[in-house]
Amino acid sequence: MSSEPVFLEFGQKPDEPGAIVRPGARQAYPDEVRERLATDAGEIVARYPQDRSALLPLLHLVQAEDGHITPAGIEFCAQVLDLTAAEVMGVATFYSMYRRTPTGDYLVGVCTNTLCAVMGGDEIFASLAEHLDLDGSGTTDDGRVTLEHIECNAACDYAPVVMVNWEFFDDQTPASARRVVDDLRSGRPVTPSRGAPMCTFRETARILAGFPDTRPGANDGAPGGPTLAGLRAAREGGMQAPAQAPTFDSEVTAPETTAPESTAPETTAPATAAPEPTVPETQPSARSDEEA
């Protein structure tokens, strides 16, 4: 066995895509930007009884400024909330909605989880990658569109689904998805299947930070037909949830139980104990002469 030490390197490699701390990343905000962000951050923090609870919306705020999470944004959040940069970094790298690399004006996510993949999600992704001249996930040269795979977004009743800046585009095909990205890149108005007209990724991040969404119809969404199909079938079939099982609280006592009487016959111990056996001073060997 070799006695040479073995070194294990954990974490992201310095040259691996997606590193927040990397050469060329924004390290600090100019004074005027920092002052503006501090005003917004004060409004966000004031909503929470504990300052550190505001970390998630603050990360959306700095993402709205930079288009992704930068060392400058990490340092800003840490100072505002009196946290360490490591604590902020741990949260920022845990949630996939916080982008680690520069992101286009429109983040196009194609669901390729099981149901959407079976219904054509993989074909849609491949078609978009070729159409946008991308080798898989990435951002177009004009910075308008970032394409990526996404996990299930709980819209299986509309599979296959494409999301743009977290807005749903239902029942997509390769052709319809290509039309969507072409309209986005050309600046034509685009409205998702459910929700308000599209805004940019940075504008979306600011809304997620908790600032008003002023787009017409932003809060007028309603569940569609496929989502309610199960409910309609249940009503037509007269189905209903089972009655709630009884619960016990402190005022309810369980019925007392009495242990059954034993029917085994009583036994009486002998008046005197049996004499202990006498052990001989020497015991014969258990082996025969041949074995010896």
N, C-alpha and C positions, 0 to 999 in steps of 0.2 A: 504494500500500500504506500502510495506517495505521501510524503510528509510536507509537500509544498502547500502553502495556504491557498484557499479558494476564496475569491472575492465575488460577492453578489451585488450587482448594481440595480437598485430599485428606482422606480419612477420613470419619467419621460426622458428620453435621450435629448441632449442639447440641440441636435440637428433634426429632431423628429417634428413633422408638421403639427401645429396646434399648440406649441409651447407659448404660454402667455409672456414669460420673460424671455426675450430673444433680441438679438441685434436689430435696431431700427424701430422697435416698439416704443410707443409714447411713454416717456418716463415721468413727466410732470405736466400740469396744466398751466397755461399763462394766467397771470393774476386776474384778468377780466373774466376768463372762463371759470376759474375757481370761485370767484365771487358770485357769479350767476348760479353755479351748481350749489354753492353753500346756501343760497336763498331757497332753492328748490328742496335741498336736503332738509333744511329746517322745517319746512312744511310737512315733509314726509315723516320725520322723526316725531313730530308733535302728535301724530295719530296713535302712537304706541305708548303703553305704560312703562315699558323698558326700552331704552334706546337700541339695544342690540337686536330687538325684534324687527327693526326697520332694515336689516341688511339686504333681504331679498329685493324689495323695491328700490333700494339705493343702487344695487348692482344693475337693475334695469335702467336707472337714471344715467349711470356712467356709460352703459352700453348705448343709450340713445345719443350720447355725445360722440362716442368714438366708432360706433358701428360694431364693436366687439369689446371684450374685456382686455384692458391694457394695464401695465404696471402703474400708470398714473391713476386709473380708476381704482385699482386695489388699494393704493396708498391713500387716496381720498376717502374711501369708505372706512378704512381703518382709523384714520384720524377723526372723522366725524363721530364714530361710534366707540372710540377708545378701545379698539381691538388691535390685535397684532396682524400684520400682513399675512402671516401663516393662517390665522383663523379665517380671514376673508378669502384667501386663496383656496382653502379647503372647501368652502361653500361654493365658490365660483366654478370650481372644476368638478363638482359633484353633479350639478344640474345641467342637462344638455341644452336648455334654452339660453344659457349664457355662452356666447360664441367666443372661441379662443383665437380665431383667425379673422381677418377682415372679411366682411360679409357684404354682398351686393345689396342694391336697393330692394330687391325682392328675393326672399329666401323661399325657394321652391322645394318642398319636401314630398317625395313620393313614398307612400306607404308600401312596403314590400314584406309586411308580416303575412302570416299564413293565408288568411282569407283574401286580402287584397292581392297577394301574389298569385293565388289561384285564379282570381278574376281578371288578371292582366297587369298587375302592378309592376312586375319585372319587365314586361314588354314596354310599358310606359316609360320607365326609367331609362331603359336602353335607347328608346327612341329620342327622348329628350337629350340625353348625353350626346348622341350623334348629331342631333339638330343644332345643339349649342356649341358643337365642336369641343367637347370636353371628354377627357379620359376618365369617366366615372364622375364621382363627386368633385365639385370645384366651382370656380367663379368665372364668368365670361370676361373676355378682355376689356369690354366696355364698362365692367363693374356693375352692370344692371341686374344680373341674375346669378344667384348661388344655388346650385343643385345639390341635393343630398337625399340619402335614404332616411326614412323616419320610421319609428316604431308605431305600434297601434295607437290611434288617436280616438278610439271609441266611436267610430262611425262605420262599423262593419255593415250596417244596414244600407249603406250607400256605396259599398265597395265596387270598383277600386277608387280610392280617394287620393287626391292631391291637395296639399295645403300650401298656401302662399302667405307668408307672414302670419301663420297660425289661423288663417281663414280657410274654410272648407270649400273645395271644389269637388262635387259629388259625381259618381257614375262616369268617371273619365275614361277616355280612350286615348291611344297615342295621338290621333289627329286633333282631338279637342284640347289635349294638354299642350300640343305645339302651338295651337292658336292662342292659348292663354299667355304663354311666354312671349310670343311675337307681339301681342298687344301690349304687354308690360314693357317690353324693350322699346317699342315705338312711342310710348307715352299715351296711348289711347286709354280711355276709362275702362276699368275692369271691375266687375261686381261679382263676388263669390256666390255660390249657391245659397248660402245663408249668411246674412250679415250686410254691413255697410260697404260702400265702394272702397276699393283698395287704397291703402296709404303705404308709405315706404317702411322699410324695416326699422329705421331709427324712430319714426313717428309711432310705430307700433310699440317699440320699447318704452317710449315715454308714457303711452297709455297704460302699459303694464306696470309702470312705476306708480300708478294711481292718479294720474292727472286726467281731466275730463276728455271723453271721446266725443267730439263735436260733429262727427260725420252723421249725415242724415240717415235715420233708421238703424243707428248703431245698437240700440237697445230694444229693437222691435222684433227680434227673432222669435220664432215659434217652432216646435217640433213638426217635422214633415210626416207624410203618410206612412212610409216604411217604419219610422220609429214607433208609431202608434198602432201598427198592425196587430201586434200581440195583444194590446189592450182591447182593441175592437173585437178580436176573436174571443177573448175571455168574456166580454159583456154579452156577445151574441150567444155564447154557450152557457150563460148563467153561472159562470165560474166566479168564485170568490175565495179570498184568503181564508185559511182555517181560523176558527175562533182562537183567541189568545188563551194560552194555558194559564191556569191559576198561579198566582205568585204568592209567596209567603212574606209577610213583613214582620216587624217586631211584635205586633199585637196578635199574631196568629201563632198558636202553639200546636205542636204535633200531638196527636193522641198518645196517652200514656199506654205503655205496653207492660204486661206482667209476664215474667219468666215462667214457663210451664213447670209444674211440680215434677220432681224426679220420681220415676216409678221403679228405679233400680232397688233391689233388696238391700237392706242394711247389712253390713258386715261388722262382726265384732272381733277386735284384735285379741290374739291369745293372751292369756294371763301372764305366761312366762315365755321369754324368747328361747328359741332352740339353742342348744350349746354350740359354741363355735367349733369348727373342725380342728383337729390337732394336726399340725404340719410336721411330718417326720424330719429328723435332723439331717438326713441325707436322702436324696431322691435318685432313683436309678436313671441312667441315661436312656433317652428315647431311641438311640441308635443301636443297631445290632453289632455284634463283634465283627461281622464282615464289613459293615460300613465304617467301623473304626479303623 
